[in-house]
Amino acid sequence: MSLSQRKKLLIDTDAGCDDAQAILMALKNPDVDVIGITCVAGNADADQVGRNVLRVLQVADRLDVR
């Protein structure tokens, strides 16, 4: 599937461990183009959520996602 045919996905998350797993699955799915991730307070405050998402992106080697 070409990049233009992939589903575009914007993830809005409070980045708990369940969300981290879902983000990893989306990042590795060849049919999905994760175009961005927004961070909101929920399981943790927004600053911690941002750090959690950054760690997930580093693990997935996807620091191109903003």
mmCIF file of the N, C-alpha and C atoms, coordinates in Angstrom:
data_MODEL
# 
_entry.id   MODEL 
# 
loop_
_atom_site.group_PDB 
_atom_site.id 
_atom_site.type_symbol 
_atom_site.label_atom_id 
_atom_site.label_alt_id 
_atom_site.label_comp_id 
_atom_site.label_asym_id 
_atom_site.label_entity_id 
_atom_site.label_seq_id 
_atom_site.pdbx_PDB_ins_code 
_atom_site.Cartn_x 
_atom_site.Cartn_y 
_atom_site.Cartn_z 
_atom_site.occupancy 
_atom_site.B_iso_or_equiv 
_atom_site.pdbx_formal_charge 
_atom_site.auth_seq_id 
_atom_site.auth_comp_id 
_atom_site.auth_asym_id 
_atom_site.auth_atom_id 
_atom_site.pdbx_PDB_model_num 
ATOM 1   N N  . MET A 1 1  ? 0.850  -1.168 0.000  1.00 0.00 ? 1  MET A N  1 
ATOM 2   C CA . MET A 1 1  ? 0.000  0.000  0.000  1.00 0.00 ? 1  MET A CA 1 
ATOM 3   C C  . MET A 1 1  ? 0.899  1.235  0.000  1.00 0.00 ? 1  MET A C  1 
ATOM 4   N N  . SER A 1 2  ? 0.604  2.170  -0.892 1.00 0.00 ? 2  SER A N  1 
ATOM 5   C CA . SER A 1 2  ? 1.423  3.376  -0.958 1.00 0.00 ? 2  SER A CA 1 
ATOM 6   C C  . SER A 1 2  ? 1.089  4.310  0.199  1.00 0.00 ? 2  SER A C  1 
ATOM 7   N N  . LEU A 1 3  ? 2.003  5.237  0.458  1.00 0.00 ? 3  LEU A N  1 
ATOM 8   C CA . LEU A 1 3  ? 1.823  6.173  1.564  1.00 0.00 ? 3  LEU A CA 1 
ATOM 9   C C  . LEU A 1 3  ? 0.522  6.951  1.415  1.00 0.00 ? 3  LEU A C  1 
ATOM 10  N N  . SER A 1 4  ? 0.153  7.335  0.191  1.00 0.00 ? 4  SER A N  1 
ATOM 11  C CA . SER A 1 4  ? -1.065 8.116  -0.011 1.00 0.00 ? 4  SER A CA 1 
ATOM 12  C C  . SER A 1 4  ? -2.330 7.297  0.241  1.00 0.00 ? 4  SER A C  1 
ATOM 13  N N  . GLN A 1 5  ? -2.250 5.982  0.201  1.00 0.00 ? 5  GLN A N  1 
ATOM 14  C CA . GLN A 1 5  ? -3.407 5.117  0.418  1.00 0.00 ? 5  GLN A CA 1 
ATOM 15  C C  . GLN A 1 5  ? -3.557 4.706  1.886  1.00 0.00 ? 5  GLN A C  1 
ATOM 16  N N  . ARG A 1 6  ? -2.534 4.941  2.687  1.00 0.00 ? 6  ARG A N  1 
ATOM 17  C CA . ARG A 1 6  ? -2.579 4.549  4.099  1.00 0.00 ? 6  ARG A CA 1 
ATOM 18  C C  . ARG A 1 6  ? -3.544 5.439  4.861  1.00 0.00 ? 6  ARG A C  1 
ATOM 19  N N  . LYS A 1 7  ? -4.223 4.890  5.861  1.00 0.00 ? 7  LYS A N  1 
ATOM 20  C CA . LYS A 1 7  ? -5.121 5.674  6.706  1.00 0.00 ? 7  LYS A CA 1 
ATOM 21  C C  . LYS A 1 7  ? -4.303 6.623  7.559  1.00 0.00 ? 7  LYS A C  1 
ATOM 22  N N  . LYS A 1 8  ? -4.694 7.885  7.558  1.00 0.00 ? 8  LYS A N  1 
ATOM 23  C CA . LYS A 1 8  ? -4.030 8.897  8.387  1.00 0.00 ? 8  LYS A CA 1 
ATOM 24  C C  . LYS A 1 8  ? -4.619 8.823  9.792  1.00 0.00 ? 8  LYS A C  1 
ATOM 25  N N  . LEU A 1 9  ? -3.754 8.875  10.794 1.00 0.00 ? 9  LEU A N  1 
ATOM 26  C CA . LEU A 1 9  ? -4.202 8.730  12.169 1.00 0.00 ? 9  LEU A CA 1 
ATOM 27  C C  . LEU A 1 9  ? -3.551 9.796  13.041 1.00 0.00 ? 9  LEU A C  1 
ATOM 28  N N  . LEU A 1 10 ? -4.384 10.543 13.752 1.00 0.00 ? 10 LEU A N  1 
ATOM 29  C CA . LEU A 1 10 ? -3.930 11.487 14.764 1.00 0.00 ? 10 LEU A CA 1 
ATOM 30  C C  . LEU A 1 10 ? -4.355 10.902 16.104 1.00 0.00 ? 10 LEU A C  1 
ATOM 31  N N  . ILE A 1 11 ? -3.396 10.643 16.967 1.00 0.00 ? 11 ILE A N  1 
ATOM 32  C CA . ILE A 1 11 ? -3.666 9.995  18.248 1.00 0.00 ? 11 ILE A CA 1 
ATOM 33  C C  . ILE A 1 11 ? -3.723 11.051 19.345 1.00 0.00 ? 11 ILE A C  1 
ATOM 34  N N  . ASP A 1 12 ? -4.815 11.024 20.127 1.00 0.00 ? 12 ASP A N  1 
ATOM 35  C CA . ASP A 1 12 ? -4.991 11.898 21.281 1.00 0.00 ? 12 ASP A CA 1 
ATOM 36  C C  . ASP A 1 12 ? -4.933 10.992 22.505 1.00 0.00 ? 12 ASP A C  1 
ATOM 37  N N  . THR A 1 13 ? -3.967 11.186 23.384 1.00 0.00 ? 13 THR A N  1 
ATOM 38  C CA . THR A 1 13 ? -3.709 10.196 24.420 1.00 0.00 ? 13 THR A CA 1 
ATOM 39  C C  . THR A 1 13 ? -3.350 10.801 25.766 1.00 0.00 ? 13 THR A C  1 
ATOM 40  N N  . ASP A 1 14 ? -3.630 10.017 26.811 1.00 0.00 ? 14 ASP A N  1 
ATOM 41  C CA . ASP A 1 14 ? -3.117 10.347 28.144 1.00 0.00 ? 14 ASP A CA 1 
ATOM 42  C C  . ASP A 1 14 ? -1.972 9.399  28.492 1.00 0.00 ? 14 ASP A C  1 
ATOM 43  N N  . ALA A 1 15 ? -1.555 8.593  27.532 1.00 0.00 ? 15 ALA A N  1 
ATOM 44  C CA . ALA A 1 15 ? -0.330 7.774  27.517 1.00 0.00 ? 15 ALA A CA 1 
ATOM 45  C C  . ALA A 1 15 ? -0.061 6.963  28.775 1.00 0.00 ? 15 ALA A C  1 
ATOM 46  N N  . GLY A 1 16 ? -1.051 6.207  29.204 1.00 0.00 ? 16 GLY A N  1 
ATOM 47  C CA . GLY A 1 16 ? -0.796 5.181  30.196 1.00 0.00 ? 16 GLY A CA 1 
ATOM 48  C C  . GLY A 1 16 ? -0.216 3.960  29.491 1.00 0.00 ? 16 GLY A C  1 
ATOM 49  N N  . CYS A 1 17 ? -0.010 2.883  30.204 1.00 0.00 ? 17 CYS A N  1 
ATOM 50  C CA . CYS A 1 17 ? 0.621  1.709  29.580 1.00 0.00 ? 17 CYS A CA 1 
ATOM 51  C C  . CYS A 1 17 ? -0.267 1.105  28.496 1.00 0.00 ? 17 CYS A C  1 
ATOM 52  N N  . ASP A 1 18 ? -1.593 1.157  28.643 1.00 0.00 ? 18 ASP A N  1 
ATOM 53  C CA . ASP A 1 18 ? -2.478 0.640  27.600 1.00 0.00 ? 18 ASP A CA 1 
ATOM 54  C C  . ASP A 1 18 ? -2.373 1.481  26.334 1.00 0.00 ? 18 ASP A C  1 
ATOM 55  N N  . ASP A 1 19 ? -2.302 2.804  26.491 1.00 0.00 ? 19 ASP A N  1 
ATOM 56  C CA . ASP A 1 19 ? -2.162 3.685  25.339 1.00 0.00 ? 19 ASP A CA 1 
ATOM 57  C C  . ASP A 1 19 ? -0.802 3.509  24.675 1.00 0.00 ? 19 ASP A C  1 
ATOM 58  N N  . ALA A 1 20 ? 0.230  3.301  25.453 1.00 0.00 ? 20 ALA A N  1 
ATOM 59  C CA . ALA A 1 20 ? 1.569  3.097  24.892 1.00 0.00 ? 20 ALA A CA 1 
ATOM 60  C C  . ALA A 1 20 ? 1.571  1.874  23.975 1.00 0.00 ? 20 ALA A C  1 
ATOM 61  N N  . GLN A 1 21 ? 0.923  0.817  24.404 1.00 0.00 ? 21 GLN A N  1 
ATOM 62  C CA . GLN A 1 21 ? 0.844  -0.390 23.578 1.00 0.00 ? 21 GLN A CA 1 
ATOM 63  C C  . GLN A 1 21 ? 0.068  -0.103 22.291 1.00 0.00 ? 21 GLN A C  1 
ATOM 64  N N  . ALA A 1 22 ? -1.029 0.617  22.387 1.00 0.00 ? 22 ALA A N  1 
ATOM 65  C CA . ALA A 1 22 ? -1.821 0.948  21.205 1.00 0.00 ? 22 ALA A CA 1 
ATOM 66  C C  . ALA A 1 22 ? -1.031 1.843  20.242 1.00 0.00 ? 22 ALA A C  1 
ATOM 67  N N  . ILE A 1 23 ? -0.271 2.790  20.785 1.00 0.00 ? 23 ILE A N  1 
ATOM 68  C CA . ILE A 1 23 ? 0.557  3.660  19.941 1.00 0.00 ? 23 ILE A CA 1 
ATOM 69  C C  . ILE A 1 23 ? 1.596  2.829  19.196 1.00 0.00 ? 23 ILE A C  1 
ATOM 70  N N  . LEU A 1 24 ? 2.259  1.920  19.896 1.00 0.00 ? 24 LEU A N  1 
ATOM 71  C CA . LEU A 1 24 ? 3.249  1.057  19.244 1.00 0.00 ? 24 LEU A CA 1 
ATOM 72  C C  . LEU A 1 24 ? 2.620  0.239  18.125 1.00 0.00 ? 24 LEU A C  1 
ATOM 73  N N  . MET A 1 25 ? 1.442  -0.290 18.377 1.00 0.00 ? 25 MET A N  1 
ATOM 74  C CA . MET A 1 25 ? 0.756  -1.077 17.348 1.00 0.00 ? 25 MET A CA 1 
ATOM 75  C C  . MET A 1 25 ? 0.430  -0.218 16.129 1.00 0.00 ? 25 MET A C  1 
ATOM 76  N N  . ALA A 1 26 ? -0.036 1.000  16.351 1.00 0.00 ? 26 ALA A N  1 
ATOM 77  C CA . ALA A 1 26 ? -0.357 1.895  15.243 1.00 0.00 ? 26 ALA A CA 1 
ATOM 78  C C  . ALA A 1 26 ? 0.894  2.280  14.463 1.00 0.00 ? 26 ALA A C  1 
ATOM 79  N N  . LEU A 1 27 ? 1.989  2.553  15.173 1.00 0.00 ? 27 LEU A N  1 
ATOM 80  C CA . LEU A 1 27 ? 3.232  2.962  14.508 1.00 0.00 ? 27 LEU A CA 1 
ATOM 81  C C  . LEU A 1 27 ? 3.810  1.852  13.639 1.00 0.00 ? 27 LEU A C  1 
ATOM 82  N N  . LYS A 1 28 ? 3.588  0.606  14.023 1.00 0.00 ? 28 LYS A N  1 
ATOM 83  C CA . LYS A 1 28 ? 4.146  -0.529 13.283 1.00 0.00 ? 28 LYS A CA 1 
ATOM 84  C C  . LYS A 1 28 ? 3.189  -1.091 12.236 1.00 0.00 ? 28 LYS A C  1 
ATOM 85  N N  . ASN A 1 29 ? 1.962  -0.581 12.186 1.00 0.00 ? 29 ASN A N  1 
ATOM 86  C CA . ASN A 1 29 ? 0.978  -1.072 11.222 1.00 0.00 ? 29 ASN A CA 1 
ATOM 87  C C  . ASN A 1 29 ? 1.271  -0.489 9.845  1.00 0.00 ? 29 ASN A C  1 
ATOM 88  N N  . PRO A 1 30 ? 1.509  -1.328 8.838  1.00 0.00 ? 30 PRO A N  1 
ATOM 89  C CA . PRO A 1 30 ? 1.850  -0.817 7.509  1.00 0.00 ? 30 PRO A CA 1 
ATOM 90  C C  . PRO A 1 30 ? 0.690  -0.113 6.797  1.00 0.00 ? 30 PRO A C  1 
ATOM 91  N N  . ASP A 1 31 ? -0.536 -0.269 7.285  1.00 0.00 ? 31 ASP A N  1 
ATOM 92  C CA . ASP A 1 31 ? -1.702 0.349  6.659  1.00 0.00 ? 31 ASP A CA 1 
ATOM 93  C C  . ASP A 1 31 ? -2.067 1.686  7.283  1.00 0.00 ? 31 ASP A C  1 
ATOM 94  N N  . VAL A 1 32 ? -1.292 2.127  8.280  1.00 0.00 ? 32 VAL A N  1 
ATOM 95  C CA . VAL A 1 32 ? -1.598 3.349  9.028  1.00 0.00 ? 32 VAL A CA 1 
ATOM 96  C C  . VAL A 1 32 ? -0.423 4.316  8.947  1.00 0.00 ? 32 VAL A C  1 
ATOM 97  N N  . ASP A 1 33 ? -0.744 5.594  8.749  1.00 0.00 ? 33 ASP A N  1 
ATOM 98  C CA . ASP A 1 33 ? 0.248  6.667  8.778  1.00 0.00 ? 33 ASP A CA 1 
ATOM 99  C C  . ASP A 1 33 ? -0.067 7.559  9.969  1.00 0.00 ? 33 ASP A C  1 
ATOM 100 N N  . VAL A 1 34 ? 0.683  7.394  11.068 1.00 0.00 ? 34 VAL A N  1 
ATOM 101 C CA . VAL A 1 34 ? 0.471  8.226  12.258 1.00 0.00 ? 34 VAL A CA 1 
ATOM 102 C C  . VAL A 1 34 ? 1.061  9.595  11.950 1.00 0.00 ? 34 VAL A C  1 
ATOM 103 N N  . ILE A 1 35 ? 0.182  10.587 11.848 1.00 0.00 ? 35 ILE A N  1 
ATOM 104 C CA . ILE A 1 35 ? 0.635  11.925 11.460 1.00 0.00 ? 35 ILE A CA 1 
ATOM 105 C C  . ILE A 1 35 ? 0.921  12.826 12.656 1.00 0.00 ? 35 ILE A C  1 
ATOM 106 N N  . GLY A 1 36 ? 0.473  12.413 13.837 1.00 0.00 ? 36 GLY A N  1 
ATOM 107 C CA . GLY A 1 36 ? 0.751  13.202 15.024 1.00 0.00 ? 36 GLY A CA 1 
ATOM 108 C C  . GLY A 1 36 ? 0.153  12.571 16.264 1.00 0.00 ? 36 GLY A C  1 
ATOM 109 N N  . ILE A 1 37 ? 0.650  13.027 17.411 1.00 0.00 ? 37 ILE A N  1 
ATOM 110 C CA . ILE A 1 37 ? 0.140  12.559 18.699 1.00 0.00 ? 37 ILE A CA 1 
ATOM 111 C C  . ILE A 1 37 ? -0.019 13.779 19.594 1.00 0.00 ? 37 ILE A C  1 
ATOM 112 N N  . THR A 1 38 ? -1.229 13.944 20.137 1.00 0.00 ? 38 THR A N  1 
ATOM 113 C CA . THR A 1 38 ? -1.466 15.015 21.103 1.00 0.00 ? 38 THR A CA 1 
ATOM 114 C C  . THR A 1 38 ? -1.511 14.410 22.496 1.00 0.00 ? 38 THR A C  1 
ATOM 115 N N  . CYS A 1 39 ? -1.066 15.168 23.463 1.00 0.00 ? 39 CYS A N  1 
ATOM 116 C CA . CYS A 1 39 ? -0.947 14.679 24.842 1.00 0.00 ? 39 CYS A CA 1 
ATOM 117 C C  . CYS A 1 39 ? -1.874 15.464 25.758 1.00 0.00 ? 39 CYS A C  1 
ATOM 118 N N  . VAL A 1 40 ? -2.692 14.727 26.515 1.00 0.00 ? 40 VAL A N  1 
ATOM 119 C CA . VAL A 1 40 ? -3.621 15.344 27.463 1.00 0.00 ? 40 VAL A CA 1 
ATOM 120 C C  . VAL A 1 40 ? -3.450 14.704 28.831 1.00 0.00 ? 40 VAL A C  1 
ATOM 121 N N  . ALA A 1 41 ? -3.834 15.420 29.860 1.00 0.00 ? 41 ALA A N  1 
ATOM 122 C CA . ALA A 1 41 ? -3.779 14.876 31.219 1.00 0.00 ? 41 ALA A CA 1 
ATOM 123 C C  . ALA A 1 41 ? -4.853 13.803 31.379 1.00 0.00 ? 41 ALA A C  1 
ATOM 124 N N  . GLY A 1 42 ? -4.562 12.845 32.202 1.00 0.00 ? 42 GLY A N  1 
ATOM 125 C CA . GLY A 1 42 ? -5.498 11.755 32.471 1.00 0.00 ? 42 GLY A CA 1 
ATOM 126 C C  . GLY A 1 42 ? -4.857 10.804 33.452 1.00 0.00 ? 42 GLY A C  1 
ATOM 127 N N  . ASN A 1 43 ? -4.187 9.774  32.932 1.00 0.00 ? 43 ASN A N  1 
ATOM 128 C CA . ASN A 1 43 ? -3.453 8.843  33.789 1.00 0.00 ? 43 ASN A CA 1 
ATOM 129 C C  . ASN A 1 43 ? -2.298 9.543  34.495 1.00 0.00 ? 43 ASN A C  1 
ATOM 130 N N  . ALA A 1 44 ? -1.822 10.619 33.903 1.00 0.00 ? 44 ALA A N  1 
ATOM 131 C CA . ALA A 1 44 ? -0.718 11.417 34.463 1.00 0.00 ? 44 ALA A CA 1 
ATOM 132 C C  . ALA A 1 44 ? -0.925 12.858 34.027 1.00 0.00 ? 44 ALA A C  1 
ATOM 133 N N  . ASP A 1 45 ? -0.135 13.792 34.595 1.00 0.00 ? 45 ASP A N  1 
ATOM 134 C CA . ASP A 1 45 ? -0.253 15.175 34.136 1.00 0.00 ? 45 ASP A CA 1 
ATOM 135 C C  . ASP A 1 45 ? 0.329  15.287 32.730 1.00 0.00 ? 45 ASP A C  1 
ATOM 136 N N  . ALA A 1 46 ? -0.025 16.362 32.032 1.00 0.00 ? 46 ALA A N  1 
ATOM 137 C CA . ALA A 1 46 ? 0.325  16.505 30.620 1.00 0.00 ? 46 ALA A CA 1 
ATOM 138 C C  . ALA A 1 46 ? 1.836  16.453 30.372 1.00 0.00 ? 46 ALA A C  1 
ATOM 139 N N  . ASP A 1 47 ? 2.644  17.000 31.277 1.00 0.00 ? 47 ASP A N  1 
ATOM 140 C CA . ASP A 1 47 ? 4.104  16.951 31.095 1.00 0.00 ? 47 ASP A CA 1 
ATOM 141 C C  . ASP A 1 47 ? 4.615  15.513 31.117 1.00 0.00 ? 47 ASP A C  1 
ATOM 142 N N  . GLN A 1 48 ? 4.121  14.724 32.055 1.00 0.00 ? 48 GLN A N  1 
ATOM 143 C CA . GLN A 1 48 ? 4.532  13.318 32.135 1.00 0.00 ? 48 GLN A CA 1 
ATOM 144 C C  . GLN A 1 48 ? 4.041  12.546 30.919 1.00 0.00 ? 48 GLN A C  1 
ATOM 145 N N  . VAL A 1 49 ? 2.837  12.844 30.464 1.00 0.00 ? 49 VAL A N  1 
ATOM 146 C CA . VAL A 1 49 ? 2.303  12.182 29.272 1.00 0.00 ? 49 VAL A CA 1 
ATOM 147 C C  . VAL A 1 49 ? 3.212  12.469 28.077 1.00 0.00 ? 49 VAL A C  1 
ATOM 148 N N  . GLY A 1 50 ? 3.650  13.708 27.936 1.00 0.00 ? 50 GLY A N  1 
ATOM 149 C CA . GLY A 1 50 ? 4.559  14.061 26.845 1.00 0.00 ? 50 GLY A CA 1 
ATOM 150 C C  . GLY A 1 50 ? 5.851  13.266 26.905 1.00 0.00 ? 50 GLY A C  1 
ATOM 151 N N  . ARG A 1 51 ? 6.401  13.106 28.098 1.00 0.00 ? 51 ARG A N  1 
ATOM 152 C CA . ARG A 1 51 ? 7.629  12.312 28.250 1.00 0.00 ? 51 ARG A CA 1 
ATOM 153 C C  . ARG A 1 51 ? 7.366  10.843 27.915 1.00 0.00 ? 51 ARG A C  1 
ATOM 154 N N  . ASN A 1 52 ? 6.207  10.329 28.337 1.00 0.00 ? 52 ASN A N  1 
ATOM 155 C CA . ASN A 1 52 ? 5.863  8.933  28.038 1.00 0.00 ? 52 ASN A CA 1 
ATOM 156 C C  . ASN A 1 52 ? 5.759  8.706  26.529 1.00 0.00 ? 52 ASN A C  1 
ATOM 157 N N  . VAL A 1 53 ? 5.088  9.634  25.835 1.00 0.00 ? 53 VAL A N  1 
ATOM 158 C CA . VAL A 1 53 ? 4.934  9.506  24.383 1.00 0.00 ? 53 VAL A CA 1 
ATOM 159 C C  . VAL A 1 53 ? 6.295  9.582  23.708 1.00 0.00 ? 53 VAL A C  1 
ATOM 160 N N  . LEU A 1 54 ? 7.145  10.479 24.148 1.00 0.00 ? 54 LEU A N  1 
ATOM 161 C CA . LEU A 1 54 ? 8.482  10.581 23.568 1.00 0.00 ? 54 LEU A CA 1 
ATOM 162 C C  . LEU A 1 54 ? 9.248  9.267  23.725 1.00 0.00 ? 54 LEU A C  1 
ATOM 163 N N  . ARG A 1 55 ? 9.141  8.636  24.881 1.00 0.00 ? 55 ARG A N  1 
ATOM 164 C CA . ARG A 1 55 ? 9.811  7.343  25.086 1.00 0.00 ? 55 ARG A CA 1 
ATOM 165 C C  . ARG A 1 55 ? 9.277  6.286  24.127 1.00 0.00 ? 55 ARG A C  1 
ATOM 166 N N  . VAL A 1 56 ? 7.974  6.266  23.939 1.00 0.00 ? 56 VAL A N  1 
ATOM 167 C CA . VAL A 1 56 ? 7.368  5.298  23.006 1.00 0.00 ? 56 VAL A CA 1 
ATOM 168 C C  . VAL A 1 56 ? 7.880  5.552  21.587 1.00 0.00 ? 56 VAL A C  1 
ATOM 169 N N  . LEU A 1 57 ? 7.934  6.812  21.181 1.00 0.00 ? 57 LEU A N  1 
ATOM 170 C CA . LEU A 1 57 ? 8.434  7.143  19.842 1.00 0.00 ? 57 LEU A CA 1 
ATOM 171 C C  . LEU A 1 57 ? 9.905  6.759  19.688 1.00 0.00 ? 57 LEU A C  1 
ATOM 172 N N  . GLN A 1 58 ? 10.694 6.922  20.737 1.00 0.00 ? 58 GLN A N  1 
ATOM 173 C CA . GLN A 1 58 ? 12.097 6.535  20.685 1.00 0.00 ? 58 GLN A CA 1 
ATOM 174 C C  . GLN A 1 58 ? 12.233 5.027  20.534 1.00 0.00 ? 58 GLN A C  1 
ATOM 175 N N  . VAL A 1 59 ? 11.464 4.281  21.297 1.00 0.00 ? 59 VAL A N  1 
ATOM 176 C CA . VAL A 1 59 ? 11.502 2.819  21.218 1.00 0.00 ? 59 VAL A CA 1 
ATOM 177 C C  . VAL A 1 59 ? 11.122 2.337  19.826 1.00 0.00 ? 59 VAL A C  1 
ATOM 178 N N  . ALA A 1 60 ? 10.131 3.001  19.229 1.00 0.00 ? 60 ALA A N  1 
ATOM 179 C CA . ALA A 1 60 ? 9.662  2.606  17.901 1.00 0.00 ? 60 ALA A CA 1 
ATOM 180 C C  . ALA A 1 60 ? 10.522 3.197  16.783 1.00 0.00 ? 60 ALA A C  1 
ATOM 181 N N  . ASP A 1 61 ? 11.529 3.984  17.143 1.00 0.00 ? 61 ASP A N  1 
ATOM 182 C CA . ASP A 1 61 ? 12.392 4.657  16.168 1.00 0.00 ? 61 ASP A CA 1 
ATOM 183 C C  . ASP A 1 61 ? 11.548 5.501  15.205 1.00 0.00 ? 61 ASP A C  1 
ATOM 184 N N  . ARG A 1 62 ? 10.620 6.278  15.791 1.00 0.00 ? 62 ARG A N  1 
ATOM 185 C CA . ARG A 1 62 ? 9.701  7.097  14.992 1.00 0.00 ? 62 ARG A CA 1 
ATOM 186 C C  . ARG A 1 62 ? 9.672  8.526  15.511 1.00 0.00 ? 62 ARG A C  1 
ATOM 187 N N  . LEU A 1 63 ? 10.831 9.107  15.720 1.00 0.00 ? 63 LEU A N  1 
ATOM 188 C CA . LEU A 1 63 ? 10.880 10.494 16.188 1.00 0.00 ? 63 LEU A CA 1 
ATOM 189 C C  . LEU A 1 63 ? 10.435 11.484 15.131 1.00 0.00 ? 63 LEU A C  1 
ATOM 190 N N  . ASP A 1 64 ? 10.093 10.987 13.936 1.00 0.00 ? 64 ASP A N  1 
ATOM 191 C CA . ASP A 1 64 ? 9.552  11.856 12.884 1.00 0.00 ? 64 ASP A CA 1 
ATOM 192 C C  . ASP A 1 64 ? 8.106  12.251 13.162 1.00 0.00 ? 64 ASP A C  1 
ATOM 193 N N  . VAL A 1 65 ? 7.425  11.519 14.039 1.00 0.00 ? 65 VAL A N  1 
ATOM 194 C CA . VAL A 1 65 ? 6.033  11.829 14.388 1.00 0.00 ? 65 VAL A CA 1 
ATOM 195 C C  . VAL A 1 65 ? 6.042  12.983 15.374 1.00 0.00 ? 65 VAL A C  1 
ATOM 196 N N  . ARG A 1 66 ? 5.197  13.954 15.156 1.00 0.00 ? 66 ARG A N  1 
ATOM 197 C CA . ARG A 1 66 ? 5.147  15.140 16.036 1.00 0.00 ? 66 ARG A CA 1 
ATOM 198 C C  . ARG A 1 66 ? 3.810  15.274 16.686 1.00 0.00 ? 66 ARG A C  1 
# 
